[in-house]
Amino acid sequence: MAPLTNASVPKSTKMHSKVVIIGSGPAGHTAAVYLARANLNPVLFEGFMANGFAAGGQLTTTTDVENYPGFPSGILGPELMDKFREQSIRFGTQIITETVSKIDLSARPFRYWRESQEHEEPETADTIIIATGASAKRLGLKGEVTYWQSGISACAVCDGAVPIFRNQPLAVIGGGDSAAEEATYLTKYGSHVYVLVRRSELRASKIMAKRLMNNPKITILWNTVATECQGDGDLLNNLRIKNVTTGQERDLPVRGLFYAIGHEPATALVRSQLQTDPDGYIITVPGTTQTSVRGVFAAGDVQDKRYRQAITSAGSGCMAALEAERLIAEEEEGIEED
């Protein structure tokens, strides 16, 4: 899957690195820690509001993180990412708060350009780790910004057990397998779960649809959309919903709203140069982080559409670092043998 190329370009006179990491979430920083400890002097571009997020990625928009090992009392998402960053710096990672806006993977070393420097001389890297993440699709509902992470979430596994949702009525938006899985999962914590389905049928697989419809703690609201998120200014406590067939609107008192309408991987930078699936996620060799281009690795949510957890992202960041380190060592040995 990772073809060798004989094409080569000169190393940059501006900055050449053995490995460049693009992305600053758990995957990117874990890769940085491993590579820095291996004395490979990694450069990590954390971006400036890249993909709409501050440096640190999606976790910077979350409140309590209770399922990351090592923090028995939980930790705030931004605080966790600050600790990741501190650890990367401690071992010698060079962190650059700029966004990589253009990249050329057609020859090695790989060339890349920073935002606003696209017409200048590029910088180069022997290997690149793409850890740009993915973002949950949103609906842009009235009140959505106010109550995001204050009653509204895009990850039931991440947030479902949070105290504000326990023994409370909850709602899930979506009609596919993800919505069915999230709604079923939330029945462990909520008093009742409402699933808002825009159409008159589910897109979920038959087995998931059957499981959803047979659960006594789940009510499916067909032909229904949410129009507004309401609350007391601090926490969500009500949804305005509308039947798209009759036009009738009403209140649905819920304490939690979970989006299950998909995620958007941040792969615009490389989508035309790396093999991706129909949804835009980078495809890697099974069991590795190797992409379709030798020397380019992908870690975290940018290549994981199934789990999307901080801990799995960190694990894949470790894999990418070890694989990049191994490739660099093999190629250096090859040069020495010539």
C-alpha positions as a printed NumPy array, in Angstrom:
array([[  0.   ,   0.   ,   0.   ],
       [  2.925,   2.341,   0.613],
       [  4.762,   2.597,  -2.69 ],
       [  8.405,   3.508,  -2.865],
       [  9.245,   6.517,  -4.985],
       [ 12.505,   7.351,  -6.63 ],
       [ 11.563,  11.017,  -6.836],
       [ 13.555,  13.309,  -4.606],
       [ 13.875,  17.029,  -3.933],
       [ 16.564,  19.035,  -2.14 ],
       [ 16.327,  19.595,   1.594],
       [ 15.014,  22.998,   2.578],
       [ 17.52 ,  25.671,   3.471],
       [ 14.891,  27.222,   5.766],
       [ 14.188,  24.192,   7.968],
       [ 14.58 ,  20.482,   7.427],
       [ 13.371,  17.946,   9.998],
       [ 13.574,  14.21 ,  10.352],
       [  9.925,  14.158,  11.405],
       [  7.135,  16.723,  11.391],
       [  3.869,  16.22 ,  13.24 ],
       [  0.806,  18.108,  12.051],
       [ -1.804,  18.263,  14.812],
       [ -1.845,  18.889,  18.556],
       [ -4.329,  16.476,  20.09 ],
       [ -3.501,  13.335,  22.102],
       [ -2.186,  11.566,  18.978],
       [  0.149,  14.368,  17.945],
       [  1.576,  14.989,  21.399],
       [  2.028,  11.296,  22.206],
       [  3.96 ,  10.903,  18.967],
       [  6.034,  13.946,  19.91 ],
       [  6.914,  12.565,  23.346],
       [  8.101,   9.24 ,  21.916],
       [ 10.055,  10.849,  19.081],
       [ 11.676,  13.456,  21.315],
       [ 12.775,  10.762,  23.762],
       [ 14.317,   8.963,  20.776],
       [ 16.385,  12.109,  20.06 ],
       [ 14.727,  12.706,  16.698],
       [ 13.99 ,  16.385,  17.458],
       [ 10.368,  16.369,  16.272],
       [  8.659,  19.534,  15.089],
       [  4.966,  19.775,  15.956],
       [  2.7  ,  22.251,  14.206],
       [ -0.169,  22.822,  16.616],
       [ -1.933,  25.195,  14.237],
       [ -3.651,  28.482,  14.828],
       [ -7.375,  27.677,  15.137],
       [ -6.794,  24.874,  12.641],
       [-10.007,  23.011,  11.81 ],
       [-11.856,  25.537,  13.979],
       [-10.189,  24.399,  17.213],
       [ -7.62 ,  25.974,  19.459],
       [ -4.296,  24.152,  19.853],
       [ -5.083,  20.879,  21.603],
       [ -7.991,  19.878,  19.384],
       [-11.442,  18.697,  20.388],
       [-10.527,  18.138,  24.035],
       [-10.107,  21.885,  24.472],
       [-13.877,  22.211,  24.012],
       [-14.789,  19.61 ,  26.657],
       [-15.284,  20.002,  30.378],
       [-14.669,  17.016,  32.654],
       [-12.753,  14.088,  31.183],
       [-13.447,  11.123,  33.451],
       [-12.326,   8.162,  31.348],
       [ -8.658,   8.987,  30.737],
       [ -6.464,   6.705,  32.879],
       [ -4.376,   8.287,  35.613],
       [ -6.895,  10.906,  36.726],
       [ -9.216,   9.19 ,  39.228],
       [-10.994,  12.456,  40.036],
       [-11.268,  13.471,  36.396],
       [ -9.58 ,  16.375,  34.653],
       [-10.755,  19.263,  32.499],
       [-10.137,  18.759,  28.779],
       [ -8.051,  21.935,  28.327],
       [ -6.002,  21.072,  31.424],
       [ -5.306,  17.576,  30.087],
       [ -4.089,  19.016,  26.794],
       [ -1.889,  21.528,  28.649],
       [ -0.224,  18.574,  30.384],
       [  0.282,  16.794,  27.053],
       [  1.922,  19.947,  25.693],
       [  4.166,  20.408,  28.73 ],
       [  5.381,  16.826,  28.429],
       [  6.157,  17.26 ,  24.73 ],
       [  8.196,  20.375,  25.463],
       [  9.962,  18.743,  28.417],
       [ 11.561,  16.171,  26.124],
       [ 12.57 ,  18.686,  23.472],
       [  9.732,  18.899,  20.949],
       [  9.77 ,  22.111,  18.945],
       [  6.171,  23.35 ,  18.948],
       [  5.152,  25.899,  16.322],
       [  1.835,  27.721,  16.711],
       [  1.213,  28.055,  13.014],
       [ -0.898,  26.133,  10.513],
       [  0.487,  24.005,   7.695],
       [ -1.656,  25.045,   4.743],
       [  0.002,  23.236,   1.833],
       [  1.917,  19.999,   1.472],
       [  3.567,  18.053,  -1.353],
       [  3.891,  14.315,  -0.789],
       [  4.98 ,  13.436,  -4.325],
       [  8.697,  13.261,  -3.507],
       [ 10.983,  12.976,  -0.517],
       [ 11.878,  14.801,   1.525],
       [  8.282,  15.993,   1.743],
       [  7.713,  19.692,   1.233],
       [  5.264,  21.822,   3.179],
       [  4.315,  25.449,   3.548],
       [  2.947,  27.447,   6.459],
       [ -0.151,  29.61 ,   6.17 ],
       [  0.568,  32.897,   4.361],
       [  3.922,  31.52 ,   3.148],
       [  2.646,  29.415,   0.256],
       [  4.687,  31.345,  -2.329],
       [  7.927,  31.196,  -0.366],
       [ 10.536,  28.449,  -0.191],
       [  9.047,  25.339,   1.45 ],
       [ 10.321,  23.549,   4.51 ],
       [ 11.033,  19.835,   4.31 ],
       [ 10.749,  16.66 ,   6.367],
       [ 11.907,  13.082,   5.931],
       [  8.708,  11.744,   7.525],
       [  5.358,  13.276,   8.411],
       [  2.711,  12.259,  10.934],
       [ -0.782,  13.513,  10.139],
       [ -2.73 ,  13.93 ,  13.387],
       [ -5.17 ,  16.646,  12.399],
       [ -8.213,  14.983,  13.968],
       [-11.892,  15.213,  13.109],
       [-14.742,  17.39 ,  14.268],
       [-18.318,  16.494,  15.069],
       [-20.848,  17.76 ,  12.568],
       [-23.182,  20.301,  14.119],
       [-26.646,  21.479,  13.2  ],
       [-26.325,  25.179,  13.963],
       [-29.454,  25.178,  16.118],
       [-30.44 ,  28.264,  18.051],
       [-28.855,  27.928,  21.49 ],
       [-26.374,  25.289,  20.314],
       [-23.297,  27.404,  21.016],
       [-24.585,  28.365,  24.481],
       [-25.152,  24.787,  25.61 ],
       [-22.357,  22.955,  23.774],
       [-20.672,  20.836,  26.462],
       [-23.257,  22.195,  28.885],
       [-25.877,  19.642,  27.966],
       [-25.016,  19.103,  24.293],
       [-22.392,  16.547,  23.264],
       [-21.296,  14.58 ,  20.229],
       [-19.966,  11.593,  22.169],
       [-22.163,   9.474,  24.42 ],
       [-19.274,   7.203,  25.407],
       [-17.224,  10.242,  26.455],
       [-19.921,  12.16 ,  28.303],
       [-22.875,   9.872,  28.992],
       [-21.807,   9.05 ,  32.548],
       [-21.364,  12.709,  33.552],
       [-23.516,  13.488,  36.636],
       [-25.722,  16.057,  34.87 ],
       [-27.094,  13.285,  32.632],
       [-27.675,  10.595,  35.25 ],
       [-31.335,   9.652,  35.774],
       [-32.403,  12.445,  33.43 ],
       [-34.323,  12.42 ,  30.125],
       [-31.936,  12.578,  27.172],
       [-32.227,  12.978,  23.404],
       [-30.185,  11.698,  20.47 ],
       [-30.32 ,  13.134,  16.958],
       [-29.654,  10.731,  14.097],
       [-31.036,   7.66 ,  12.372],
       [-28.013,   5.526,  11.596],
       [-26.028,   2.88 ,  13.446],
       [-24.155,   5.508,  15.456],
       [-27.393,   6.99 ,  16.731],
       [-28.702,   3.527,  17.63 ],
       [-25.495,   2.667,  19.476],
       [-25.374,   5.962,  21.35 ],
       [-29.037,   5.836,  22.355],
       [-28.675,   2.268,  23.606],
       [-25.541,   3.207,  25.54 ],
       [-27.28 ,   6.193,  27.156],
       [-30.027,   3.999,  28.59 ],
       [-27.434,   2.916,  31.176],
       [-27.465,   6.4  ,  32.642],
       [-30.532,   8.39 ,  31.536],
       [-34.072,   7.885,  32.799],
       [-35.337,   7.782,  29.203],
       [-33.847,   8.399,  25.763],
       [-35.657,  10.045,  22.851],
       [-34.278,   9.506,  19.357],
       [-35.133,  12.226,  16.852],
       [-35.293,  10.813,  13.326],
       [-35.926,  13.216,  10.465],
       [-37.459,  10.566,   8.25 ],
       [-40.096,   7.876,   8.745],
       [-37.519,   5.086,   8.833],
       [-34.078,   4.376,  10.253],
       [-30.895,   4.194,   8.212],
       [-29.425,   1.843,  10.807],
       [-28.796,  -1.808,  10.076],
       [-31.696,  -4.165,  10.759],
       [-30.162,  -5.614,  13.911],
       [-29.384,  -2.17 ,  15.35 ],
       [-32.819,  -0.839,  14.416],
       [-34.498,  -3.817,  16.079],
       [-32.438,  -3.34 ,  19.228],
       [-33.38 ,   0.329,  19.311],
       [-37.111,  -0.172,  18.803],
       [-37.335,  -3.008,  21.342],
       [-35.701,  -1.062,  24.174],
       [-38.374,   0.075,  26.675],
       [-36.248,   3.049,  27.709],
       [-36.11 ,   4.433,  24.167],
       [-38.781,   6.346,  22.266],
       [-38.277,   7.102,  18.584],
       [-39.79 ,  10.374,  17.405],
       [-40.279,   9.915,  13.666],
       [-40.259,  12.793,  11.171],
       [-38.911,  15.03 ,  13.902],
       [-36.193,  17.667,  14.026],
       [-34.904,  19.924,  16.765],
       [-35.298,  23.657,  16.178],
       [-33.922,  25.231,  19.356],
       [-31.886,  24.33 ,  22.446],
       [-33.137,  26.013,  25.602],
       [-31.961,  26.181,  29.211],
       [-31.276,  28.374,  32.19 ],
       [-28.179,  29.954,  30.685],
       [-25.887,  27.391,  32.292],
       [-27.342,  23.989,  31.419],
       [-29.711,  22.643,  28.775],
       [-33.182,  21.704,  30.025],
       [-35.453,  21.748,  26.987],
       [-35.619,  21.155,  23.239],
       [-38.05 ,  22.74 ,  20.85 ],
       [-38.902,  20.047,  18.309],
       [-40.903,  20.052,  15.117],
       [-42.753,  17.356,  13.199],
       [-41.682,  17.911,   9.591],
       [-44.856,  16.244,   8.276],
       [-47.468,  18.165,  10.261],
       [-45.425,  21.271,  11.065],
       [-46.439,  20.99 ,  14.715],
       [-43.913,  22.263,  17.262],
       [-43.657,  21.374,  20.935],
       [-41.327,  21.217,  23.901],
       [-39.298,  18.149,  24.802],
       [-37.881,  18.529,  28.32 ],
       [-34.434,  16.88 ,  28.284],
       [-31.21 ,  17.453,  30.188],
       [-28.918,  16.15 ,  27.496],
       [-28.723,  16.244,  23.708],
       [-26.33 ,  13.996,  21.803],
       [-25.501,  14.47 ,  18.133],
       [-24.964,  11.269,  16.167],
       [-24.855,  12.746,  12.69 ],
       [-21.244,  12.015,  11.851],
       [-17.818,  13.604,  11.992],
       [-15.72 ,  15.478,   9.463],
       [-12.055,  14.385,   9.326],
       [ -9.586,  17.222,   8.825],
       [ -8.018,  15.776,   5.691],
       [ -8.461,  18.595,   3.177],
       [ -4.699,  19.165,   3.313],
       [ -3.853,  15.671,   2.043],
       [ -7.048,  14.206,   0.615],
       [ -5.867,  14.408,  -2.997],
       [ -2.504,  12.814,  -2.163],
       [ -3.325,  10.013,   0.291],
       [ -5.791,   7.182,  -0.019],
       [ -8.973,   8.022,   1.904],
       [-12.333,   6.336,   2.359],
       [-15.598,   7.805,   0.995],
       [-15.997,   9.866,   4.176],
       [-12.528,  11.358,   3.871],
       [-10.766,   9.379,   6.613],
       [ -7.172,   8.436,   5.845],
       [ -6.793,   4.718,   5.124],
       [ -3.877,   3.019,   6.849],
       [ -2.361,  -0.433,   6.471],
       [ -4.291,  -2.61 ,   8.968],
       [ -2.507,  -2.825,  12.292],
       [ -0.261,   0.144,  11.487],
       [ -0.428,   3.896,  10.946],
       [  1.274,   3.691,   7.532],
       [ -0.639,   5.525,   4.809],
       [ -0.566,   4.989,   1.052],
       [  2.631,   7.068,   0.838],
       [  5.814,   5.68 ,   2.349],
       [  7.032,   7.937,   5.147],
       [  3.638,   9.433,   5.878],
       [  1.774,   8.155,   8.929],
       [ -1.72 ,   8.967,  10.209],
       [ -2.765,   8.837,  13.85 ],
       [ -5.823,   9.713,  15.899],
       [ -9.312,  10.58 ,  14.733],
       [ -8.137,  11.512,  11.254],
       [ -7.912,   7.756,  10.545],
       [-10.283,   6.392,  13.209],
       [-13.999,   6.664,  12.485],
       [-14.974,   3.971,  14.965],
       [-13.598,   4.647,  18.447],
       [-12.729,   8.369,  18.463],
       [-11.442,   8.374,  22.039],
       [ -8.543,  10.322,  23.531],
       [ -6.944,   7.106,  24.77 ],
       [ -7.117,   5.364,  21.381],
       [ -5.769,   8.499,  19.706],
       [ -2.826,   8.539,  22.098],
       [ -2.188,   4.865,  21.377],
       [ -2.109,   5.407,  17.629],
       [  0.197,   8.393,  18.154],
       [  2.624,   6.057,  19.894],
       [  2.371,   3.616,  16.983],
       [  3.071,   6.35 ,  14.442],
       [  6.123,   7.528,  16.366],
       [  7.585,   4.031,  16.637],
       [  6.957,   3.35 ,  12.964],
       [  8.488,   6.663,  11.885],
       [ 11.5  ,   6.031,  14.126],
       [ 11.956,   2.559,  12.637],
       [ 11.738,   3.844,   9.055],
       [ 14.243,   6.628,   9.704],
       [ 16.679,   4.148,  11.284],
       [ 16.324,   1.666,   8.423],
       [ 16.887,   4.334,   5.795],
       [ 19.908,   5.785,   7.628],
       [ 21.431,   2.316,   7.869],
       [ 20.823,   1.838,   4.171],
       [ 22.638,   5.061,   3.37 ],
       [ 25.58 ,   4.042,   5.557],
       [ 25.827,   0.683,   3.771],
       [ 26.009,   2.23 ,   0.297]])
